[in-house]
Amino acid sequence: MDFTGKRVLVVSPDVPYPPNHGGRVDVWGRIRCLRNLGFRTDLVATAKDRPDEAAVRNIEEHVERFIWCRREVRMLQMLSPLPLQIVSRRGLSKIRLTGRYDLALLESECVWPILDNPTLAADHVLLRSHNDEEVYFRELAASAEPGIRKAYFLVESAKFRRLQRTIAERIRDFAFISADELASFSRAHPESNSFWLPPSSGERNGKYPRISRTALCLGSLFMPNNREGVRWYIENVHPRLSDVPDYELLVAGNSRGGSLDWLAGPAGKHPNIRVLDTPDDLNPVYRRASVFVCPMLHGAGVKLKTIEAIQNGLPVVSTSVGNQGTGLVTEKHVLVADDPADFAARARELLLNPVRRREMVLAAQDWIAENYDQQRILGEYLSNLFGT
C-alpha cells in the first residue's frame, strides 16, 4: 500500500505532542502511521495555550504544515445547544486552509466545527471515535462529587446525545477505537461505513524477569473516574494484600498542577503506598512494578493505559470497565474482577507467581501485535476508500 502524493488533514482536539497520555498517544501514533503510508500530512490542533517551541519542532518533523487553533472557553458558551467541547473549538471554522485534501481525518466529534470551514476541501471525511461521548460524560458524572462539575458532565452528555443523529447524517465513515462501541453504533446505524481501528500497538518494552512485588496504578490524576478508581483500590483492595511480603502500591499520573489532597488522606494511612506526581519519564515507573492494576469503575471507549502497561511488560488486573473494548481475553491476556476480594485475589496470584506474570504478558503482547496493527488496518480501509 503506497499513498505517496495523497494529502490528508488531521484535525485534533488537542496538541498531540508530547504524547504523554492516552489520547495524545493514539493521535500521535496515527500521524506517524499516515507518514509511513506515504501521505503528505497537515495537522490542525486546538489548545488553550500555544504549544512550546520544542513541541512544534517535533510535530513539524512529521507533518508538512502545523496549525495551532486557540480553544476559547467562556461561560456564555454553556447556553449553546452544542456541547462546550465543540463550541469552545469554533475557531476551527475560521482558520485558513489551502489546497484540496484526499482525506480529512477528524479526531473525535469535538472538532466538528472544521466542517463549517469554507476553506476546507476534502474528497472524504473520516471521523475517529475515541469514546461514545454521551456515555463518556455520563460516566464522568457518575464518578464526580455532587456540584457544578457533575452538572456540567450531565449537560454535556445530553447535548452529545442530541447531536448524534446529525453526525450520523453528515458523516458516512467512522473509525472506532473500541470494538464494543463499534458493534453498538453499527446496530444503530447500519448504513454507515464503520470499522475498528485500534490504537497503535507501539513496541514491546517489557524486560524480564520482574522481581518486585509492586503494583502500579497509572492514570490522569485530574480525571474524576481515575480518582474514583484509585480511592476504591486503596480503601477496598490494598488492605487485603498487606500480608504479601514486600508488596507496595505505586500511584502515578499527571495532576496538571492540581491538588492531590484527595489522595494524600487515603494514601497516608498506608506506609507501603508511593505517589509520583506528573513523572517526566514513564519508563522507570513501569520498570519499578511487576503488576499493573486498572481499578476503574466508570468510563467509555478503550483504556489505553491497559494496552500500554502490557506493551511495557506488565500483566494486568482490571475491572470490567478497565478492559472494555480492548478485545483482550480474560484469563489468557488479562485478569478481570469487579468485587474487591476477587480483585485482591487476582492481584495476589500475579504478585506471587513470576512465571504466570511472564506467560500472561507474552500472550497478551502476541495478541496485540497481531490484532492492533493500525498501519495495516488503516491502509486496507484507505485502499478501499480510494479504490487503489
C-alpha positions as YAML, in Angstrom:
chain: A
units: angstrom
residues:
- id: 1
  name: MET
  ca: [0.00, 0.00, 0.00]
- id: 2
  name: ASP
  ca: [1.53, 3.26, -1.14]
- id: 3
  name: PHE
  ca: [-0.33, 6.54, -0.85]
- id: 4
  name: THR
  ca: [2.57, 8.74, -1.92]
- id: 5
  name: GLY
  ca: [1.34, 12.15, -3.03]
- id: 6
  name: LYS
  ca: [-2.06, 11.93, -1.38]
- id: 7
  name: ARG
  ca: [-2.89, 14.66, 1.13]
- id: 8
  name: VAL
  ca: [-4.56, 14.18, 4.50]
- id: 9
  name: LEU
  ca: [-5.67, 16.77, 7.03]
- id: 10
  name: VAL
  ca: [-5.66, 15.55, 10.64]
- id: 11
  name: VAL
  ca: [-7.84, 17.67, 12.93]
- id: 12
  name: SER
  ca: [-7.11, 17.02, 16.61]
- id: 13
  name: PRO
  ca: [-8.91, 18.39, 19.69]
- id: 14
  name: ASP
  ca: [-5.56, 18.56, 21.49]
- id: 15
  name: VAL
  ca: [-1.94, 19.13, 20.51]
- id: 16
  name: PRO
  ca: [-0.72, 15.51, 20.32]
- id: 17
  name: TYR
  ca: [2.89, 16.19, 21.28]
- id: 18
  name: PRO
  ca: [4.31, 15.31, 23.72]
- id: 19
  name: PRO
  ca: [2.37, 12.02, 23.66]
- id: 20
  name: ASN
  ca: [2.13, 11.83, 27.45]
- id: 21
  name: HIS
  ca: [-1.38, 10.49, 27.94]
- id: 22
  name: GLY
  ca: [-3.70, 8.04, 26.17]
- id: 23
  name: GLY
  ca: [-5.49, 10.36, 23.74]
- id: 24
  name: ARG
  ca: [-2.29, 12.04, 22.62]
- id: 25
  name: VAL
  ca: [-0.51, 8.71, 22.23]
- id: 26
  name: ASP
  ca: [-3.31, 7.49, 19.96]
- id: 27
  name: VAL
  ca: [-3.36, 10.57, 17.69]
- id: 28
  name: TRP
  ca: [0.42, 10.83, 17.52]
- id: 29
  name: GLY
  ca: [0.68, 7.17, 16.58]
- id: 30
  name: ARG
  ca: [-1.77, 7.73, 13.74]
- id: 31
  name: ILE
  ca: [0.17, 10.73, 12.41]
- id: 32
  name: ARG
  ca: [3.29, 8.58, 12.26]
- id: 33
  name: CYS
  ca: [1.31, 5.77, 10.65]
- id: 34
  name: LEU
  ca: [0.00, 8.09, 7.91]
- id: 35
  name: ARG
  ca: [3.53, 9.28, 7.26]
- id: 36
  name: ASN
  ca: [4.72, 5.68, 6.93]
- id: 37
  name: LEU
  ca: [1.93, 5.04, 4.41]
- id: 38
  name: GLY
  ca: [3.25, 7.87, 2.24]
- id: 39
  name: PHE
  ca: [0.69, 10.59, 2.95]
- id: 40
  name: ARG
  ca: [1.50, 14.28, 2.90]
- id: 41
  name: THR
  ca: [0.02, 15.27, 6.24]
- id: 42
  name: ASP
  ca: [-1.17, 18.59, 7.60]
- id: 43
  name: LEU
  ca: [-2.19, 18.90, 11.24]
- id: 44
  name: VAL
  ca: [-4.65, 21.28, 12.86]
- id: 45
  name: ALA
  ca: [-4.82, 21.05, 16.66]
- id: 46
  name: THR
  ca: [-6.66, 23.07, 19.30]
- id: 47
  name: ALA
  ca: [-5.41, 24.06, 22.72]
- id: 48
  name: LYS
  ca: [-6.00, 26.86, 25.21]
- id: 49
  name: ASP
  ca: [-2.34, 27.87, 25.08]
- id: 50
  name: ARG
  ca: [0.20, 27.96, 22.27]
- id: 51
  name: PRO
  ca: [2.42, 24.85, 22.33]
- id: 52
  name: ASP
  ca: [6.05, 25.41, 23.19]
- id: 53
  name: GLU
  ca: [8.74, 25.56, 20.53]
- id: 54
  name: ALA
  ca: [10.13, 22.10, 21.32]
- id: 55
  name: ALA
  ca: [6.71, 20.52, 20.73]
- id: 56
  name: VAL
  ca: [6.25, 22.46, 17.49]
- id: 57
  name: ARG
  ca: [9.66, 21.35, 16.20]
- id: 58
  name: ASN
  ca: [8.86, 17.70, 16.89]
- id: 59
  name: ILE
  ca: [5.46, 17.98, 15.23]
- id: 60
  name: GLU
  ca: [6.87, 19.69, 12.14]
- id: 61
  name: GLU
  ca: [9.30, 16.80, 11.66]
- id: 62
  name: HIS
  ca: [6.28, 14.59, 10.92]
- id: 63
  name: VAL
  ca: [3.86, 16.91, 9.09]
- id: 64
  name: GLU
  ca: [4.14, 19.40, 6.24]
- id: 65
  name: ARG
  ca: [2.07, 22.08, 7.94]
- id: 66
  name: PHE
  ca: [1.01, 22.55, 11.55]
- id: 67
  name: ILE
  ca: [-1.74, 24.99, 12.52]
- id: 68
  name: TRP
  ca: [-2.50, 25.75, 16.16]
- id: 69
  name: CYS
  ca: [-6.05, 26.93, 16.79]
- id: 70
  name: ARG
  ca: [-6.82, 28.51, 20.14]
- id: 71
  name: ARG
  ca: [-9.53, 26.86, 22.19]
- id: 72
  name: GLU
  ca: [-11.56, 29.54, 23.95]
- id: 73
  name: VAL
  ca: [-13.87, 28.75, 26.87]
- id: 74
  name: ARG
  ca: [-16.45, 31.30, 28.03]
- id: 75
  name: MET
  ca: [-19.30, 30.98, 30.49]
- id: 76
  name: LEU
  ca: [-21.88, 32.08, 27.92]
- id: 77
  name: GLN
  ca: [-20.97, 29.08, 25.78]
- id: 78
  name: MET
  ca: [-22.81, 26.92, 28.30]
- id: 79
  name: LEU
  ca: [-26.06, 28.33, 26.89]
- id: 80
  name: SER
  ca: [-25.36, 26.85, 23.45]
- id: 81
  name: PRO
  ca: [-27.33, 23.75, 22.39]
- id: 82
  name: LEU
  ca: [-24.00, 22.26, 21.31]
- id: 83
  name: PRO
  ca: [-21.57, 20.68, 23.82]
- id: 84
  name: LEU
  ca: [-18.98, 23.01, 25.31]
- id: 85
  name: GLN
  ca: [-16.31, 20.66, 23.97]
- id: 86
  name: ILE
  ca: [-17.43, 21.66, 20.48]
- id: 87
  name: VAL
  ca: [-18.40, 25.31, 21.00]
- id: 88
  name: SER
  ca: [-15.03, 26.12, 22.56]
- id: 89
  name: ARG
  ca: [-13.38, 24.94, 19.32]
- id: 90
  name: ARG
  ca: [-15.40, 27.12, 16.95]
- id: 91
  name: GLY
  ca: [-12.17, 28.75, 15.85]
- id: 92
  name: LEU
  ca: [-11.72, 25.71, 13.61]
- id: 93
  name: SER
  ca: [-14.38, 27.13, 11.31]
- id: 94
  name: LYS
  ca: [-12.28, 30.27, 10.70]
- id: 95
  name: ILE
  ca: [-8.72, 29.06, 10.13]
- id: 96
  name: ARG
  ca: [-7.45, 29.27, 6.55]
- id: 97
  name: LEU
  ca: [-6.71, 26.02, 4.75]
- id: 98
  name: THR
  ca: [-5.15, 25.78, 1.31]
- id: 99
  name: GLY
  ca: [-5.47, 23.22, -1.45]
- id: 100
  name: ARG
  ca: [-7.56, 20.08, -1.63]
- id: 101
  name: TYR
  ca: [-7.22, 17.06, 0.63]
- id: 102
  name: ASP
  ca: [-7.88, 13.48, -0.31]
- id: 103
  name: LEU
  ca: [-8.96, 12.84, 3.27]
- id: 104
  name: ALA
  ca: [-9.94, 14.89, 6.32]
- id: 105
  name: LEU
  ca: [-9.45, 12.83, 9.48]
- id: 106
  name: LEU
  ca: [-11.46, 14.22, 12.40]
- id: 107
  name: GLU
  ca: [-10.07, 13.03, 15.72]
- id: 108
  name: SER
  ca: [-13.36, 12.93, 17.68]
- id: 109
  name: GLU
  ca: [-16.65, 14.79, 17.49]
- id: 110
  name: CYS
  ca: [-15.09, 17.68, 19.40]
- id: 111
  name: VAL
  ca: [-13.55, 19.08, 16.18]
- id: 112
  name: TRP
  ca: [-16.96, 19.21, 14.45]
- id: 113
  name: PRO
  ca: [-16.65, 22.97, 13.63]
- id: 114
  name: ILE
  ca: [-14.00, 22.21, 10.99]
- id: 115
  name: LEU
  ca: [-16.83, 21.01, 8.74]
- id: 116
  name: ASP
  ca: [-18.23, 24.56, 8.71]
- id: 117
  name: ASN
  ca: [-14.94, 25.97, 7.48]
- id: 118
  name: PRO
  ca: [-15.47, 27.37, 3.95]
- id: 119
  name: THR
  ca: [-11.81, 26.76, 3.05]
- id: 120
  name: LEU
  ca: [-11.97, 23.02, 3.81]
- id: 121
  name: ALA
  ca: [-11.93, 20.99, 0.59]
- id: 122
  name: ALA
  ca: [-11.75, 17.24, 1.12]
- id: 123
  name: ASP
  ca: [-12.84, 14.30, -1.03]
- id: 124
  name: HIS
  ca: [-13.54, 12.12, 2.00]
- id: 125
  name: VAL
  ca: [-14.18, 12.72, 5.70]
- id: 126
  name: LEU
  ca: [-13.40, 10.08, 8.35]
- id: 127
  name: LEU
  ca: [-14.37, 10.57, 12.00]
- id: 128
  name: ARG
  ca: [-12.28, 8.73, 14.56]
- id: 129
  name: SER
  ca: [-14.39, 7.92, 17.64]
- id: 130
  name: HIS
  ca: [-12.28, 7.85, 20.79]
- id: 131
  name: ASN
  ca: [-15.34, 7.42, 23.03]
- id: 132
  name: ASP
  ca: [-19.09, 7.34, 22.84]
- id: 133
  name: GLU
  ca: [-19.14, 10.93, 24.09]
- id: 134
  name: GLU
  ca: [-22.66, 10.68, 25.51]
- id: 135
  name: VAL
  ca: [-21.67, 7.66, 27.57]
- id: 136
  name: TYR
  ca: [-18.26, 9.11, 28.42]
- id: 137
  name: PHE
  ca: [-19.64, 12.25, 30.02]
- id: 138
  name: ARG
  ca: [-22.42, 10.34, 31.75]
- id: 139
  name: GLU
  ca: [-19.77, 8.07, 33.27]
- id: 140
  name: LEU
  ca: [-17.73, 11.09, 34.38]
- id: 141
  name: ALA
  ca: [-20.84, 12.43, 36.07]
- id: 142
  name: ALA
  ca: [-21.27, 9.15, 37.90]
- id: 143
  name: SER
  ca: [-17.70, 9.46, 39.23]
- id: 144
  name: ALA
  ca: [-17.85, 13.14, 40.16]
- id: 145
  name: GLU
  ca: [-18.86, 14.55, 43.52]
- id: 146
  name: PRO
  ca: [-22.19, 16.44, 43.62]
- id: 147
  name: GLY
  ca: [-21.72, 20.01, 42.42]
- id: 148
  name: ILE
  ca: [-21.02, 22.10, 39.34]
- id: 149
  name: ARG
  ca: [-18.70, 19.60, 37.65]
- id: 150
  name: LYS
  ca: [-21.22, 16.79, 37.98]
- id: 151
  name: ALA
  ca: [-23.94, 19.01, 36.49]
- id: 152
  name: TYR
  ca: [-21.64, 20.03, 33.64]
- id: 153
  name: PHE
  ca: [-20.87, 16.40, 32.75]
- id: 154
  name: LEU
  ca: [-24.59, 15.54, 32.69]
- id: 155
  name: VAL
  ca: [-25.39, 18.52, 30.45]
- id: 156
  name: GLU
  ca: [-22.57, 17.62, 28.04]
- id: 157
  name: SER
  ca: [-23.83, 14.05, 27.87]
- id: 158
  name: ALA
  ca: [-27.35, 15.20, 26.96]
- id: 159
  name: LYS
  ca: [-26.03, 17.59, 24.31]
- id: 160
  name: PHE
  ca: [-23.89, 14.92, 22.68]
- id: 161
  name: ARG
  ca: [-26.88, 12.58, 22.63]
- id: 162
  name: ARG
  ca: [-28.92, 15.16, 20.68]
- id: 163
  name: LEU
  ca: [-26.02, 15.68, 18.28]
- id: 164
  name: GLN
  ca: [-25.53, 12.02, 17.39]
- id: 165
  name: ARG
  ca: [-28.21, 11.92, 14.69]
- id: 166
  name: THR
  ca: [-26.78, 15.00, 12.97]
- id: 167
  name: ILE
  ca: [-23.31, 13.46, 12.99]
- id: 168
  name: ALA
  ca: [-24.56, 10.18, 11.52]
- id: 169
  name: GLU
  ca: [-26.44, 12.06, 8.78]
- id: 170
  name: ARG
  ca: [-23.47, 14.22, 7.78]
- id: 171
  name: ILE
  ca: [-20.60, 11.72, 8.02]
- id: 172
  name: ARG
  ca: [-20.58, 8.26, 6.49]
- id: 173
  name: ASP
  ca: [-17.19, 6.89, 7.54]
- id: 174
  name: PHE
  ca: [-16.32, 6.15, 11.16]
- id: 175
  name: ALA
  ca: [-13.30, 4.51, 12.80]
- id: 176
  name: PHE
  ca: [-13.84, 3.22, 16.35]
- id: 177
  name: ILE
  ca: [-11.13, 2.66, 18.92]
- id: 178
  name: SER
  ca: [-13.49, 0.38, 20.86]
- id: 179
  name: ALA
  ca: [-14.74, -2.87, 19.34]
- id: 180
  name: ASP
  ca: [-17.71, -2.78, 21.73]
- id: 181
  name: GLU
  ca: [-18.74, 0.74, 20.69]
- id: 182
  name: LEU
  ca: [-18.32, -0.16, 17.01]
- id: 183
  name: ALA
  ca: [-20.80, -3.01, 17.43]
- id: 184
  name: SER
  ca: [-23.30, -0.77, 19.20]
- id: 185
  name: PHE
  ca: [-23.00, 2.02, 16.61]
- id: 186
  name: SER
  ca: [-23.29, -0.38, 13.67]
- id: 187
  name: ARG
  ca: [-26.54, -1.78, 15.05]
- id: 188
  name: ALA
  ca: [-27.99, 1.73, 15.37]
- id: 189
  name: HIS
  ca: [-26.59, 2.98, 12.02]
- id: 190
  name: PRO
  ca: [-26.28, 0.03, 9.62]
- id: 191
  name: GLU
  ca: [-25.95, 2.41, 6.68]
- id: 192
  name: SER
  ca: [-22.63, 3.79, 7.92]
- id: 193
  name: ASN
  ca: [-19.20, 2.62, 6.78]
- id: 194
  name: SER
  ca: [-17.68, 1.81, 10.16]
- id: 195
  name: PHE
  ca: [-14.63, -0.20, 11.13]
- id: 196
  name: TRP
  ca: [-12.47, -0.99, 14.13]
- id: 197
  name: LEU
  ca: [-9.23, 0.96, 14.23]
- id: 198
  name: PRO
  ca: [-7.33, 0.02, 17.39]
- id: 199
  name: PRO
  ca: [-4.61, 2.26, 18.78]
- id: 200
  name: SER
  ca: [-1.09, 1.78, 17.57]
- id: 201
  name: SER
  ca: [0.41, -1.17, 19.42]
- id: 202
  name: GLY
  ca: [3.79, 0.51, 19.83]
- id: 203
  name: GLU
  ca: [6.85, -1.50, 20.71]
- id: 204
  name: ARG
  ca: [7.35, -4.17, 23.30]
- id: 205
  name: ASN
  ca: [9.39, -2.60, 26.05]
- id: 206
  name: GLY
  ca: [8.99, -5.35, 28.66]
- id: 207
  name: LYS
  ca: [12.13, -6.64, 30.31]
- id: 208
  name: TYR
  ca: [12.13, -9.92, 32.22]
- id: 209
  name: PRO
  ca: [12.20, -11.06, 34.92]
- id: 210
  name: ARG
  ca: [10.39, -8.56, 37.16]
- id: 211
  name: ILE
  ca: [11.35, -9.38, 40.72]
- id: 212
  name: SER
  ca: [9.49, -6.64, 42.60]
- id: 213
  name: ARG
  ca: [6.08, -7.01, 44.22]
- id: 214
  name: THR
  ca: [4.95, -3.53, 43.31]
- id: 215
  name: ALA
  ca: [1.51, -2.91, 41.85]
- id: 216
  name: LEU
  ca: [1.29, 0.14, 39.58]
- id: 217
  name: CYS
  ca: [-1.85, 2.26, 39.20]
- id: 218
  name: LEU
  ca: [-1.30, 4.85, 36.49]
- id: 219
  name: GLY
  ca: [-3.65, 7.47, 35.05]
- id: 220
  name: SER
  ca: [-4.56, 11.13, 34.75]
- id: 221
  name: LEU
  ca: [-4.98, 12.16, 38.37]
- id: 222
  name: PHE
  ca: [-7.16, 15.14, 37.48]
- id: 223
  name: MET
  ca: [-9.94, 12.97, 36.00]
- id: 224
  name: PRO
  ca: [-12.80, 12.07, 38.37]
- id: 225
  name: ASN
  ca: [-13.17, 8.48, 37.14]
- id: 226
  name: ASN
  ca: [-9.46, 7.81, 37.69]
- id: 227
  name: ARG
  ca: [-9.63, 9.36, 41.16]
- id: 228
  name: GLU
  ca: [-12.63, 7.23, 42.00]
- id: 229
  name: GLY
  ca: [-10.82, 4.08, 40.90]
- id: 230
  name: VAL
  ca: [-7.68, 4.87, 42.89]
- id: 231
  name: ARG
  ca: [-9.69, 5.52, 46.05]
- id: 232
  name: TRP
  ca: [-11.67, 2.30, 45.54]
- id: 233
  name: TYR
  ca: [-8.47, 0.29, 45.24]
- id: 234
  name: ILE
  ca: [-6.79, 1.90, 48.26]
- id: 235
  name: GLU
  ca: [-9.83, 1.53, 50.51]
- id: 236
  name: ASN
  ca: [-11.08, -1.89, 49.41]
- id: 237
  name: VAL
  ca: [-8.29, -3.87, 47.72]
- id: 238
  name: HIS
  ca: [-4.97, -2.63, 49.08]
- id: 239
  name: PRO
  ca: [-5.56, -3.71, 52.73]
- id: 240
  name: ARG
  ca: [-6.32, -7.27, 51.55]
- id: 241
  name: LEU
  ca: [-2.77, -7.52, 50.17]
- id: 242
  name: SER
  ca: [-0.95, -6.24, 53.26]
- id: 243
  name: ASP
  ca: [0.30, -9.74, 54.13]
- id: 244
  name: VAL
  ca: [2.08, -10.19, 50.79]
- id: 245
  name: PRO
  ca: [5.83, -9.87, 51.54]
- id: 246
  name: ASP
  ca: [7.38, -6.63, 50.16]
- id: 247
  name: TYR
  ca: [4.10, -5.61, 48.49]
- id: 248
  name: GLU
  ca: [3.66, -1.91, 47.72]
- id: 249
  name: LEU
  ca: [1.35, 0.24, 45.61]
- id: 250
  name: LEU
  ca: [2.74, 2.90, 43.29]
- id: 251
  name: VAL
  ca: [0.23, 5.54, 42.14]
- id: 252
  name: ALA
  ca: [1.48, 7.74, 39.30]
- id: 253
  name: GLY
  ca: [-0.01, 10.20, 36.86]
- id: 254
  name: ASN
  ca: [-0.42, 13.74, 35.63]
- id: 255
  name: SER
  ca: [-2.20, 16.06, 38.07]
- id: 256
  name: ARG
  ca: [-1.98, 19.11, 35.75]
- id: 257
  name: GLY
  ca: [-0.69, 21.02, 38.75]
- id: 258
  name: GLY
  ca: [-3.87, 20.40, 40.71]
- id: 259
  name: SER
  ca: [-4.13, 19.43, 44.35]
- id: 260
  name: LEU
  ca: [-3.63, 15.82, 45.39]
- id: 261
  name: ASP
  ca: [-5.30, 16.31, 48.77]
- id: 262
  name: TRP
  ca: [-7.95, 13.79, 47.71]
- id: 263
  name: LEU
  ca: [-5.18, 11.18, 47.53]
- id: 264
  name: ALA
  ca: [-2.97, 12.27, 50.41]
- id: 265
  name: GLY
  ca: [-5.52, 11.28, 53.06]
- id: 266
  name: PRO
  ca: [-6.23, 7.69, 51.93]
- id: 267
  name: ALA
  ca: [-2.62, 7.02, 50.88]
- id: 268
  name: GLY
  ca: [-1.21, 8.50, 54.08]
- id: 269
  name: LYS
  ca: [-2.79, 5.71, 56.10]
- id: 270
  name: HIS
  ca: [-0.55, 3.12, 54.44]
- id: 271
  name: PRO
  ca: [3.26, 3.25, 54.60]
- id: 272
  name: ASN
  ca: [3.52, 0.97, 51.55]
- id: 273
  name: ILE
  ca: [1.88, 3.42, 49.13]
- id: 274
  name: ARG
  ca: [4.04, 5.72, 47.00]
- id: 275
  name: VAL
  ca: [2.73, 8.61, 44.87]
- id: 276
  name: LEU
  ca: [4.53, 10.04, 41.82]
- id: 277
  name: ASP
  ca: [3.01, 13.30, 40.59]
- id: 278
  name: THR
  ca: [3.48, 14.02, 36.88]
- id: 279
  name: PRO
  ca: [6.61, 11.95, 36.21]
- id: 280
  name: ASP
  ca: [8.69, 13.20, 33.27]
- id: 281
  name: ASP
  ca: [9.51, 9.68, 32.08]
- id: 282
  name: LEU
  ca: [7.22, 6.67, 32.49]
- id: 283
  name: ASN
  ca: [9.83, 4.07, 31.57]
- id: 284
  name: PRO
  ca: [11.37, 3.82, 35.06]
- id: 285
  name: VAL
  ca: [7.87, 3.83, 36.54]
- id: 286
  name: TYR
  ca: [6.93, 0.75, 34.52]
- id: 287
  name: ARG
  ca: [10.25, -0.94, 35.32]
- id: 288
  name: ARG
  ca: [9.70, -0.50, 39.05]
- id: 289
  name: ALA
  ca: [6.47, -2.52, 39.00]
- id: 290
  name: SER
  ca: [5.61, -6.16, 38.38]
- id: 291
  name: VAL
  ca: [1.79, -5.90, 38.09]
- id: 292
  name: PHE
  ca: [-0.50, -3.22, 36.65]
- id: 293
  name: VAL
  ca: [-3.87, -2.60, 38.28]
- id: 294
  name: CYS
  ca: [-6.70, -0.80, 36.48]
- id: 295
  name: PRO
  ca: [-9.48, -0.34, 39.06]
- id: 296
  name: MET
  ca: [-11.77, 1.94, 37.03]
- id: 297
  name: LEU
  ca: [-15.48, 1.84, 37.87]
- id: 298
  name: HIS
  ca: [-16.75, 4.24, 35.19]
- id: 299
  name: GLY
  ca: [-15.58, 5.09, 31.69]
- id: 300
  name: ALA
  ca: [-16.09, 4.66, 27.96]
- id: 301
  name: GLY
  ca: [-14.02, 3.74, 24.93]
- id: 302
  name: VAL
  ca: [-10.74, 1.89, 25.47]
- id: 303
  name: LYS
  ca: [-8.48, 2.40, 28.48]
- id: 304
  name: LEU
  ca: [-5.19, 2.84, 26.65]
- id: 305
  name: LYS
  ca: [-3.35, 2.52, 29.95]
- id: 306
  name: THR
  ca: [-4.19, -1.21, 29.87]
- id: 307
  name: ILE
  ca: [-2.61, -1.67, 26.44]
- id: 308
  name: GLU
  ca: [0.42, 0.47, 27.28]
- id: 309
  name: ALA
  ca: [1.06, -1.45, 30.50]
- id: 310
  name: ILE
  ca: [1.10, -4.75, 28.63]
- id: 311
  name: GLN
  ca: [3.47, -3.36, 26.00]
- id: 312
  name: ASN
  ca: [5.72, -2.25, 28.85]
- id: 313
  name: GLY
  ca: [5.89, -5.77, 30.24]
- id: 314
  name: LEU
  ca: [3.26, -5.68, 32.97]
- id: 315
  name: PRO
  ca: [0.43, -8.20, 33.38]
- id: 316
  name: VAL
  ca: [-2.90, -6.53, 34.11]
- id: 317
  name: VAL
  ca: [-5.57, -6.99, 36.75]
- id: 318
  name: SER
  ca: [-8.57, -4.88, 35.79]
- id: 319
  name: THR
  ca: [-12.20, -4.24, 36.45]
- id: 320
  name: SER
  ca: [-14.60, -4.91, 33.58]
- id: 321
  name: VAL
  ca: [-14.63, -1.19, 32.77]
- id: 322
  name: GLY
  ca: [-10.85, -1.09, 32.55]
- id: 323
  name: ASN
  ca: [-10.84, -3.88, 29.96]
- id: 324
  name: GLN
  ca: [-13.88, -2.89, 27.90]
- id: 325
  name: GLY
  ca: [-13.42, -2.53, 24.17]
- id: 326
  name: THR
  ca: [-9.87, -3.91, 24.12]
- id: 327
  name: GLY
  ca: [-10.63, -7.38, 22.77]
- id: 328
  name: LEU
  ca: [-8.24, -8.88, 25.34]
- id: 329
  name: VAL
  ca: [-9.37, -12.31, 26.54]
- id: 330
  name: THR
  ca: [-10.00, -12.77, 30.25]
- id: 331
  name: GLU
  ca: [-7.71, -15.31, 31.97]
- id: 332
  name: LYS
  ca: [-5.49, -15.58, 28.89]
- id: 333
  name: HIS
  ca: [-4.43, -11.95, 28.37]
- id: 334
  name: VAL
  ca: [-5.76, -10.11, 31.42]
- id: 335
  name: LEU
  ca: [-7.36, -10.93, 34.77]
- id: 336
  name: VAL
  ca: [-10.72, -9.24, 35.42]
- id: 337
  name: ALA
  ca: [-12.56, -8.79, 38.71]
- id: 338
  name: ASP
  ca: [-15.14, -6.29, 39.94]
- id: 339
  name: ASP
  ca: [-15.50, -7.44, 43.53]
- id: 340
  name: PRO
  ca: [-12.75, -6.12, 45.86]
- id: 341
  name: ALA
  ca: [-11.98, -9.55, 47.32]
- id: 342
  name: ASP
  ca: [-11.79, -11.11, 43.87]
- id: 343
  name: PHE
  ca: [-9.64, -8.24, 42.60]
- id: 344
  name: ALA
  ca: [-7.23, -8.70, 45.51]
- id: 345
  name: ALA
  ca: [-7.08, -12.45, 44.89]
- id: 346
  name: ARG
  ca: [-6.19, -11.95, 41.22]
- id: 347
  name: ALA
  ca: [-3.53, -9.36, 42.11]
- id: 348
  name: ARG
  ca: [-2.11, -11.71, 44.73]
- id: 349
  name: GLU
  ca: [-1.95, -14.51, 42.15]
- id: 350
  name: LEU
  ca: [0.29, -12.42, 39.89]
- id: 351
  name: LEU
  ca: [2.37, -10.76, 42.60]
- id: 352
  name: LEU
  ca: [3.42, -14.17, 43.93]
- id: 353
  name: ASN
  ca: [3.86, -16.00, 40.61]
- id: 354
  name: PRO
  ca: [6.52, -14.58, 38.26]
- id: 355
  name: VAL
  ca: [6.05, -17.46, 35.78]
- id: 356
  name: ARG
  ca: [2.34, -16.70, 35.45]
- id: 357
  name: ARG
  ca: [3.14, -13.00, 35.02]
- id: 358
  name: ARG
  ca: [5.55, -13.63, 32.18]
- id: 359
  name: GLU
  ca: [3.26, -16.08, 30.38]
- id: 360
  name: MET
  ca: [0.32, -13.70, 30.52]
- id: 361
  name: VAL
  ca: [2.30, -10.69, 29.29]
- id: 362
  name: LEU
  ca: [3.80, -12.60, 26.36]
- id: 363
  name: ALA
  ca: [0.39, -13.98, 25.33]
- id: 364
  name: ALA
  ca: [-1.16, -10.52, 25.51]
- id: 365
  name: GLN
  ca: [1.70, -8.90, 23.60]
- id: 366
  name: ASP
  ca: [1.46, -11.52, 20.84]
- id: 367
  name: TRP
  ca: [-2.30, -10.92, 20.53]
- id: 368
  name: ILE
  ca: [-1.86, -7.14, 20.42]
- id: 369
  name: ALA
  ca: [0.87, -7.42, 17.76]
- id: 370
  name: GLU
  ca: [-1.47, -9.49, 15.59]
- id: 371
  name: ASN
  ca: [-4.67, -7.52, 16.11]
- id: 372
  name: TYR
  ca: [-3.52, -3.94, 16.77]
- id: 373
  name: ASP
  ca: [-1.60, -3.43, 13.54]
- id: 374
  name: GLN
  ca: [-3.02, 0.03, 12.90]
- id: 375
  name: GLN
  ca: [-0.95, 0.66, 9.78]
- id: 376
  name: ARG
  ca: [-2.26, -2.50, 8.10]
- id: 377
  name: ILE
  ca: [-5.90, -1.90, 9.13]
- id: 378
  name: LEU
  ca: [-5.88, 1.77, 8.18]
- id: 379
  name: GLY
  ca: [-4.07, 1.06, 4.94]
- id: 380
  name: GLU
  ca: [-6.63, -1.55, 3.90]
- id: 381
  name: TYR
  ca: [-9.51, 0.80, 4.67]
- id: 382
  name: LEU
  ca: [-7.94, 3.66, 2.71]
- id: 383
  name: SER
  ca: [-7.15, 1.39, -0.25]
- id: 384
  name: ASN
  ca: [-10.83, 0.52, -0.46]
- id: 385
  name: LEU
  ca: [-11.84, 4.15, 0.05]
- id: 386
  name: PHE
  ca: [-9.60, 5.42, -2.74]
- id: 387
  name: GLY
  ca: [-10.10, 2.39, -4.96]
- id: 388
  name: THR
  ca: [-6.39, 1.66, -5.13]
...
